[in-house]
Amino acid sequence: MNTSLHDMKNQEYRSIKTRLIRHFAIKILGNFIFKILFTSGFILLILSAAVYYSEKDFIFYKVENGQRVEDQGNSSNIRTFQDSIWWAFVTSTTVGYGDFFPKSPAGRLFGIMLMFFGVSFVGVITGNIASFLVEKQLREERGLKDLKLKNHFIICGWKRNMAEVLYDILEKNKGFLTSEIVLINTADPEEIENLKSDGRLSEINYISGDYVDERVLHRANVKYAKKVLVLVDRMVKGSIQEIDSRTVMTIITIKSITKTAYTCAELLDSKFERYLRFSNCDEIVLSSDYNKALIANASAGSGISHVISALLNVNAEVSINTIDIPDSFIGKKYDELSRHLIDRDGSILIGILENTGNFFMRKKEAIKEAQKTPDISKLVDNLKTAKNLTPNLPVINPGHDYIIKKYCKSIIIEGRENKKARTV
């Protein structure tokens, strides 16, 4: 019985292997360049054979010092099939070394035919190569090229001040090269061309299409992306609900393709926030709520709006930031970390950001830890806690006795000198 099952598996494996070989063979045989090369090689082989049979016996003799010797000046120097093949390839590519050449009338006739063929052959090959390169360039400019990038940063959507948005993103994401940024949107080609005319943004990749479409996301190789940012797209016409619904659908689609990419989404209506949380979106930006809060604070004359604007300015001398916490401080108190940061570079600790990084992995690990207890009542409580985890949860000024946990970051206020000191 086991032997029969083993034979069936082997037969199935051979069947799959045969189908794959057949698939790739058909794909190669159907390629236009392959057809040209195959046809050209066949013609060269025929002409080589014709010249060989015309030249191999085309030999003249003369008498020198009473001996009959070959007259090499008048005899053909193509005596073997290998010589005729070499001559055919050299002649057809217009290189023409002159080491071999036909001398018989028939051989020269075939040589003339080969010369005409060679000119046409080189023209067709160079023309197809040029056409391929031009088509490749056009597809890249129009955003129709499939990308093979890995660990890249995908930005879905388009803003009116897109260049400034990208400047700030690059400033805060120095770990990414410009060539590792991929834009997906339906903006006019002129807008993309104007954007890439900026020297700093010239190497940015572009995919044209609707990022809600899974096929478009696959063209951007989203499966191997490191980060994905979904913006409120000004190119989308519709109500706030329609725009936010597209954002939610995009995140759900991305998370169905990859669990490892860090995702961030911008929303206009906070009612859609829970849907993004259900889909394990790592970070959610409620831009309308931020604007309303700033306006409310400004109306009170508190000056808070200026403070927030100054702290969020990526090019300001002093700004708010989150940084990794050294492993040696996990399990220690908040005030110990605060003193460490001040002593190290003068950074001011104002809070802790919990559950950072890839939230899917954080949640999976939390559930695994929760299941370790043998107590059923504790198990239920632990699973509830794991289920209710909030990604990137800020805990502002938690108190001196707050214990630092795993996967946390420090929320700090730092100056430019602090950044320099930290990188030295």
NORRAPE-V452548 format. One line per field, one symbol per residue. ss: DSSP state (H for helix, E for strand, C for the rest). phi: phi as a letter, one per 20 degrees, with the letter a starting at -180 (. if undefined). Layout:
ss = ???
phi = ???
This chain:
ss = CHHHHHHHHHHHHHHHHHHHHHHHHHHHHCCHHHHHHHHHHHHHHHHHHHHHHHHCCCCCEEEECCEEEECCCCCCCCCCHHHHHHHHHHHHCCCCCCCCCCCCHHHHHHHHHHHHHHHHHHHHHHHHHHHHHHHHHHHHHCCCCCCCCCCCEEEECCCCCHHHHHHHHHHHCCCCCHHHEEEEECCCHHHHHHHHCCHHHCCCEEEECCCCCHHHHHHCCHHHCCEEEECCCCCCCCCHHHHHHHHHHHHHHHHHHCCCCEEEEEECCHHHHHHHHHCCCCEEEEHHHHHHHHHHHHHCCCCHHHHHHHHHCCCCCEEEEEEECCHHHCCCEHHHHHHHHHHHHCCEEEEEEECCCCHHHHHHHHHHHHCCCCCHHHHHHHHHHHHCCCCCEEEECCCCCCECCCCCEEEEEEEHHHHHHHHC
phi = .ffffffffffffffffffffffffffffeffffffffffffffffffffffffdfdecdcbdclmdecfeffdefdddcfffffgffffffemfmfnfcafcfgffffffffffffffffffffffffffffffffffffemdeeedfclddddeobdfdfffffgffffecffdfffdececadffgfffffffffgfdfefecdeqefffffffffelfgdfeccddefeffeeqfgffffffffffffffffecdeffdccecedffeffffffemffbcdefffffffffffffememfgffffffeffdffcbebdcfeggfefneegffffffffffbnfdedrcdelenffgffffffffffeffeeffffffffffffegdfleedelfofefefdfldceecdcdfffffffef
